[in-house]
């Protein structure tokens, strides 16, 4: 028995929504594991990569 395209789209939307809702818990879980593995590196903060504007201002 195959799934229709609409069922697959709904399933994909549900998986995406659950992943978005669990994102804050994932970071807490990763930090807890990091503090167990390497206590001296537990203070690492998540970084966001920013684009660099390479044009010089004159």
C-alpha positions in Angstrom: 0.0 0.0 0.0 1.6 3.2 -1.1 1.3 6.6 0.4 -0.2 9.5 -1.5 1.7 12.7 -2.2 -0.5 14.6 0.3 0.3 12.1 3.1 4.0 12.5 2.4 3.7 16.2 2.5 1.8 16.2 5.8 4.4 13.7 7.3 7.3 15.9 6.2 5.6 19.0 7.7 5.1 17.1 11.0 8.7 16.0 11.1 9.9 19.6 10.4 7.7 21.0 13.1 8.8 18.5 15.7 12.5 19.3 14.8 11.8 23.0 15.2 10.1 22.5 18.5 13.0 20.4 19.9 15.8 22.7 18.8 16.2 24.4 22.2 16.3 21.0 24.0 19.0 19.8 21.5 21.3 22.6 22.5 20.8 22.0 26.2 21.4 18.3 25.7 24.6 19.0 23.8 25.9 21.3 26.5 25.1 18.7 29.2 27.0 16.0 27.3 29.9 18.5 26.7 30.1 19.3 30.4 30.4 15.5 31.2 33.0 14.8 28.5 35.2 17.9 28.9 34.3 20.0 32.0 36.9 22.6 31.1 35.2 23.3 27.8 31.6 23.4 29.0 31.5 27.2 28.7 31.6 27.3 24.9 28.9 29.5 23.5 27.2 28.9 20.2 28.6 31.2 17.5 26.8 32.6 14.5 28.8 33.1 11.3 28.4 36.6 9.9 29.1 37.5 6.3 32.1 39.7 5.9 31.9 42.8 3.8 35.2 42.9 1.9 34.7 46.4 0.4 36.8 49.1 1.9 35.2 52.3 3.0 37.0 55.3 1.7 
